[in-house]
Every structure is written in structure tokens, then in C-alpha cells.
Amino acid sequence: MIFLDKAKELAGQAKGKAEELAEKAGPSAAKGLDAAKSSLDKATGGKYHDRIESVSGKVEGVLKRDSSNGDSTKDDPGYGPGSNGSQDKGPDDPTGGSKPG
């Protein structure tokens, strides 16, 4: 039992430290996201601009939500692929994930 108590204590300390680091990293993550978004758009010649914007918007939303309330995303039932009722198509999808029309 002493081992489990010590493990719980260490896990709590690690969680606290991770929360501190995540709070500090938020602005850097947003800057990195913008840089990656621009690089991807440039590298693909704008071919996937709409998809890149869509994904980056979702990531920015998660970053803002987490920084504003400090809640864990694992407790959010709307978090994850297909959470809005759709699922992003991958490059191997025969439809190409393109919009109908």
C-alpha cells in the first residue's frame, strides 16, 4: 500500500507540473500552429487550403478552450475525430475527402 500511496503522490505532482507547462506553452503552440499552417499551405500550393484552415481552426479552438477553463479534453464528449458528426477524410479515401458538388 505504501508503494501505491507514493505513486499517487508522484502522479499528482506530475499532473500539476504538466498543467503549469501546458499553460506556459499555449502561446508558443499557437504561433507554431500558424507557422505550420502557412508552410503547409505554401508547400501544397494552396490545394488543401480549406482543409488546412479547418483543422487549424479546430486545434486553435482546443487550445483556447483548454487555456480558458483548464479542463482536460478527455472529459469532453465532443472531443476527437468525428465529434461534429463527420470524420475528416484521409489521403487514401477514394472520394478524396472533397466536398460534394
N, CA, C and O of each residue as an XYZ file, in Angstrom:
404
protein
N       0.811     -1.188      0.000
C       0.000      0.000      0.000
C       0.858      1.258      0.000
O       0.475      2.264     -0.597
N       1.978      1.219      0.640
C       2.852      2.388      0.681
C       3.303      2.747     -0.729
O       3.402      3.924     -1.076
N       3.577      1.722     -1.543
C       4.001      1.957     -2.924
C       2.902      2.688     -3.709
O       3.192      3.629     -4.448
N       1.654      2.261     -3.552
C       0.541      2.905     -4.257
C       0.342      4.343     -3.791
O       0.074      5.225     -4.607
N       0.468      4.583     -2.514
C       0.337      5.937     -1.992
C       1.410      6.841     -2.573
O       1.134      7.976     -2.962
N       2.628      6.338     -2.631
C       3.736      7.112     -3.194
C       3.506      7.360     -4.684
O       3.784      8.453     -5.178
N       3.004      6.361     -5.400
C       2.736      6.508     -6.831
C       1.661      7.563     -7.067
O       1.777      8.373     -7.986
N       0.614      7.557     -6.241
C      -0.452      8.557     -6.372
C       0.091      9.959     -6.114
O      -0.262     10.908     -6.813
N       0.946     10.081     -5.112
C       1.529     11.375     -4.785
C       2.382     11.886     -5.950
O       2.284     13.050     -6.339
N       3.209     11.013     -6.492
C       4.055     11.398     -7.623
C       3.218     11.735     -8.858
O       3.548     12.666     -9.594
N       2.154     10.996     -9.087
C       1.271     11.277    -10.223
C       0.610     12.649    -10.067
O       0.477     13.392    -11.040
N       0.208     12.972     -8.874
C      -0.381     14.281     -8.614
C       0.605     15.408     -8.857
O       0.251     16.442     -9.422
N       1.847     15.206     -8.427
C       2.884     16.209     -8.658
C       3.148     16.377    -10.156
O       3.309     17.495    -10.645
N       3.190     15.266    -10.869
C       3.433     15.313    -12.317
C       2.291     16.028    -13.025
O       2.522     16.803    -13.953
N       1.073     15.776    -12.596
C      -0.081     16.433    -13.203
C      -0.004     17.941    -12.991
O      -0.251     18.715    -13.916
N       0.331     18.348    -11.799
C       0.451     19.778    -11.509
C       1.512     20.445    -12.363
O       1.304     21.536    -12.893
N       2.646     19.783    -12.492
C       3.735     20.330    -13.302
C       3.333     20.381    -14.775
O       3.637     21.350    -15.470
N       2.655     19.344    -15.248
C       2.214     19.312    -16.647
C       1.230     20.445    -16.926
O       1.285     21.061    -17.991
N       0.336     20.726    -15.988
C      -0.618     21.819    -16.166
C       0.102     23.158    -16.252
O      -0.250     24.003    -17.075
N       1.104     23.354    -15.410
C       1.887     24.595    -15.444
C       2.579     24.751    -16.798
O       2.529     25.818    -17.410
N       3.219     23.687    -17.255
C       3.939     23.743    -18.517
C       2.994     23.954    -19.703
O       3.319     24.690    -20.635
N       1.847     23.319    -19.665
C       0.874     23.479    -20.740
C       0.365     24.915    -20.806
O       0.159     25.458    -21.891
N       0.166     25.525    -19.648
C      -0.280     26.912    -19.615
C       0.752     27.830    -20.237
O       0.408     28.742    -20.989
N       2.017     27.593    -19.928
C       3.095     28.418    -20.472
C       3.291     28.176    -21.971
O       3.686     29.087    -22.700
N       3.021     26.968    -22.425
C       3.281     26.610    -23.818
C       2.167     27.028    -24.771
O       2.363     27.014    -25.986
N       1.019     27.394    -24.251
C      -0.120     27.743    -25.095
C       0.180     28.772    -26.167
O      -0.087     28.519    -27.342
N       0.729     29.929    -25.802
C       1.040     30.935    -26.825
C       2.063     30.442    -27.857
O       1.958     30.763    -29.041
N       3.030     29.678    -27.414
C       4.016     29.130    -28.343
C       3.372     28.121    -29.283
O       3.718     28.055    -30.463
N       2.449     27.345    -28.767
C       1.755     26.365    -29.599
C       0.943     27.066    -30.671
O       0.905     26.607    -31.813
N       0.295     28.162    -30.330
C      -0.494     28.916    -31.305
C       0.396     29.493    -32.400
O       0.036     29.467    -33.577
N       1.555     30.012    -32.013
C       2.495     30.546    -33.009
C       2.999     29.427    -33.915
O       3.093     29.600    -35.130
N       3.320     28.294    -33.327
C       3.791     27.146    -34.105
C       2.722     26.645    -35.062
O       3.024     26.246    -36.187
N       1.484     26.665    -34.618
C       0.365     26.247    -35.463
C       0.244     27.174    -36.666
O       0.054     26.711    -37.791
N       0.352     28.474    -36.436
C       0.278     29.426    -37.546
C       1.412     29.212    -38.541
O       1.200     29.268    -39.753
N       2.611     28.969    -38.032
C       3.757     28.735    -38.913
C       3.574     27.452    -39.715
O       3.853     27.418    -40.914
N       3.107     26.406    -39.057
C       2.891     25.131    -39.750
C       1.797     25.273    -40.802
O       1.912     24.739    -41.905
N       0.747     25.986    -40.458
C      -0.364     26.199    -41.387
C       0.131     26.917    -42.646
O      -0.193     26.512    -43.763
N       0.905     27.969    -42.466
C       1.437     28.716    -43.607
C       2.369     27.863    -44.448
O       2.306     27.895    -45.677
N       3.234     27.099    -43.792
C       4.178     26.242    -44.509
C       3.461     25.166    -45.316
O       3.803     24.911    -46.470
N       2.466     24.538    -44.697
C       1.708     23.502    -45.406
C       0.961     24.081    -46.602
O       0.947     23.488    -47.681
N       0.351     25.226    -46.407
C      -0.405     25.853    -47.487
C       0.527     26.202    -48.649
O       0.188     25.998    -49.814
N       1.691     26.723    -48.317
C       2.667     27.088    -49.352
C       3.204     25.837    -50.057
O       3.331     25.819    -51.281
N       3.515     24.799    -49.285
C       4.084     23.574    -49.846
C       3.102     22.859    -50.776
O       3.513     22.207    -51.736
N       1.821     22.980    -50.493
C       0.810     22.303    -51.315
C       0.247     23.226    -52.386
O      -0.668     22.847    -53.117
N       0.787     24.432    -52.479
C       0.323     25.372    -53.489
C      -1.124     25.797    -53.294
O      -1.799     26.164    -54.256
N      -1.598     25.752    -52.071
C      -2.962     26.161    -51.768
C      -4.016     25.113    -52.100
O      -5.209     25.349    -51.912
N      -3.580     23.955    -52.594
C      -4.520     22.908    -52.998
C      -5.405     22.444    -51.838
O      -6.579     22.130    -52.036
N      -4.847     22.403    -50.641
C      -5.580     21.911    -49.467
C      -5.874     23.030    -48.475
O      -6.015     22.784    -47.277
N      -5.965     24.253    -48.975
C      -6.145     25.415    -48.111
C      -7.353     25.264    -47.182
O      -7.253     25.519    -45.982
N      -8.489     24.852    -47.739
C      -9.707     24.725    -46.921
C      -9.543     23.692    -45.812
O      -9.980     23.917    -44.683
N      -8.919     22.568    -46.126
C      -8.705     21.525    -45.107
C      -7.745     22.007    -44.027
O      -7.964     21.785    -42.836
N      -6.675     22.671    -44.465
C      -5.691     23.180    -43.510
C      -6.347     24.185    -42.573
O      -6.125     24.141    -41.363
N      -7.142     25.079    -43.116
C      -7.846     26.067    -42.292
C      -8.813     25.390    -41.326
O      -8.916     25.783    -40.164
N      -9.519     24.376    -41.809
C     -10.478     23.663    -40.978
C      -9.792     23.000    -39.782
O     -10.230     23.145    -38.640
N      -8.727     22.281    -40.060
C      -8.013     21.577    -38.991
C      -7.369     22.570    -38.030
O      -7.448     22.395    -36.814
N      -6.737     23.602    -38.558
C      -6.085     24.568    -37.677
C      -7.121     25.291    -36.815
O      -6.847     25.624    -35.663
N      -8.301     25.530    -37.367
C      -9.369     26.145    -36.571
C      -9.782     25.265    -35.410
O     -10.013     25.747    -34.301
N      -9.872     23.963    -35.675
C     -10.234     23.025    -34.612
C      -9.155     22.988    -33.527
O      -9.464     22.981    -32.336
N      -7.898     22.967    -33.944
C      -6.791     22.934    -32.979
C      -6.770     24.226    -32.171
O      -6.588     24.194    -30.954
N      -6.954     25.357    -32.836
C      -6.992     26.635    -32.116
C      -8.128     26.651    -31.104
O      -7.969     27.172    -30.000
N      -9.268     26.088    -31.470
C     -10.391     26.013    -30.540
C     -10.054     25.204    -29.303
O     -10.408     25.582    -28.187
N      -9.363     24.086    -29.508
C      -8.956     23.257    -28.369
C      -7.960     24.021    -27.497
O      -8.057     23.989    -26.270
N      -7.001     24.708    -28.129
C      -6.017     25.468    -27.361
C      -6.697     26.564    -26.543
O      -6.378     26.755    -25.370
N      -7.617     27.270    -27.150
C      -8.308     28.357    -26.446
C      -9.196     27.823    -25.340
O      -9.240     28.386    -24.247
N      -9.905     26.734    -25.622
C     -10.797     26.152    -24.621
C     -10.001     25.674    -23.415
O     -10.384     25.921    -22.272
N      -8.893     24.988    -23.675
C      -8.094     24.457    -22.577
C      -7.452     25.568    -21.765
O      -7.338     25.450    -20.545
N      -7.031     26.640    -22.415
C      -6.386     27.709    -21.675
C      -7.392     28.547    -20.900
O      -7.045     29.159    -19.890
N      -8.643     28.577    -21.370
C      -9.634     29.407    -20.687
C     -10.245     28.733    -19.470
O     -10.575     29.406    -18.493
N     -10.401     27.403    -19.515
C     -11.053     26.755    -18.371
C     -10.189     25.712    -17.682
O     -10.552     25.232    -16.608
N      -9.077     25.354    -18.261
C      -8.165     24.424    -17.616
C      -8.667     23.010    -17.520
O      -8.047     22.184    -16.849
N      -9.793     22.694    -18.184
C     -10.335     21.345    -18.131
C      -9.572     20.424    -19.057
O      -8.966     20.862    -20.035
N      -9.610     19.161    -18.742
C      -8.985     18.155    -19.578
C      -9.915     17.810    -20.729
O     -11.129     17.733    -20.543
N      -9.353     17.599    -21.930
C     -10.158     17.278    -23.093
C     -10.723     15.873    -23.012
O     -11.697     15.575    -23.704
N     -10.158     15.005    -22.204
C     -10.657     13.638    -22.132
C     -12.048     13.574    -21.505
O     -12.771     12.599    -21.708
N     -12.430     14.598    -20.749
C     -13.737     14.622    -20.129
C     -14.793     15.235    -21.026
O     -15.974     15.232    -20.678
N     -14.386     15.767    -22.191
C     -15.301     16.430    -23.111
C     -15.819     15.426    -24.124
O     -15.047     14.939    -24.950
N     -17.110     15.102    -24.082
C     -17.634     14.098    -25.003
C     -17.592     14.562    -26.453
O     -17.700     13.730    -27.354
N     -17.441     15.857    -26.711
C     -17.400     16.365    -28.069
C     -15.998     16.429    -28.638
O     -15.804     16.979    -29.722
N     -15.027     15.890    -27.947
C     -13.639     15.972    -28.380
C     -13.255     14.748    -29.177
O     -13.617     13.628    -28.818
N     -12.526     14.955    -30.253
C     -11.974     13.847    -31.017
C     -12.475     13.813    -32.438
O     -13.346     14.599    -32.810
N     -11.933     12.907    -33.243
C     -12.326     12.805    -34.639
C     -13.811     12.503    -34.770
O     -14.362     11.667    -34.053
N     -14.436     13.194    -35.690
C     -15.841     12.950    -35.930
C     -16.759     13.497    -34.854
O     -17.937     13.143    -34.819
N     -16.253     14.349    -33.978
C     -17.066     14.838    -32.879
C     -18.194     15.736    -33.354
O     -19.180     15.912    -32.638
N     -18.074     16.304    -34.536
C     -19.134     17.154    -35.051
C     -20.064     16.388    -35.978
O     -20.822     16.984    -36.743
N     -20.002     15.075    -35.903
C     -20.864     14.241    -36.707
C     -20.253     13.864    -38.039
O     -20.866     13.136    -38.820
N     -19.055     14.350    -38.308
C     -18.389     13.988    -39.555
C     -16.983     13.531    -39.222
O     -16.494     13.715    -38.107
N     -16.362     12.945    -40.190
C     -14.997     12.486    -39.975
C     -14.159     12.980    -41.137
O     -14.553     12.847    -42.296
N     -12.992     13.555    -40.828
C     -12.114     14.020    -41.884
C     -11.660     12.850    -42.728
O     -11.373     11.770    -42.211
N     -11.596     13.066    -44.013
C     -11.168     12.020    -44.934
C      -9.657     12.062    -45.064
O      -9.063     13.138    -45.119
N      -9.052     10.921    -45.112
C      -7.607     10.827    -45.271
C      -7.228     10.784    -46.736
O      -8.099     10.730    -47.605
N      -5.941     10.808    -47.015
C      -5.477     10.809    -48.396
C      -5.803      9.507    -49.133
O      -5.816      9.492    -50.364
N      -6.063      8.421    -48.412
C      -6.366      7.148    -49.042
C      -7.852      6.970    -49.332
O      -8.264      5.966    -49.913
N      -8.650      7.949    -48.924
C     -10.087      7.866    -49.144
C     -10.369      8.008    -50.650
O      -9.900      8.964    -51.267
N     -11.120      7.085    -51.244
C     -11.373      7.151    -52.685
C     -12.106      8.419    -53.100
O     -11.989      8.852    -54.246
N     -12.865      9.024    -52.180
C     -13.565     10.259    -52.537
C     -12.653     11.460    -52.427
O     -13.000     12.558    -52.861
N     -11.479     11.246    -51.840
C     -10.537     12.350    -51.671
C     -10.947     13.313    -50.591
O     -10.281     14.324    -50.365
N     -12.056     13.004    -49.912
C     -12.499     13.873    -48.838
C     -13.012     15.207    -49.345
O     -13.173     16.145    -48.564
N     -13.272     15.306    -50.642
C     -13.704     16.571    -51.193
C     -15.166     16.828    -50.886
O     -15.934     15.915    -50.581
N     -15.521     18.082    -50.974
C     -16.900     18.459    -50.710
C     -17.764     18.040    -51.894
O     -17.319     18.115    -53.039
N     -18.992     17.600    -51.633
C     -19.876     17.225    -52.744
C     -20.195     18.443    -53.598
O     -20.283     19.571    -53.114
N     -20.359     18.179    -54.853
C     -20.804     19.300    -55.676
C     -20.059     19.455    -56.863
O     -20.331     20.363    -57.648
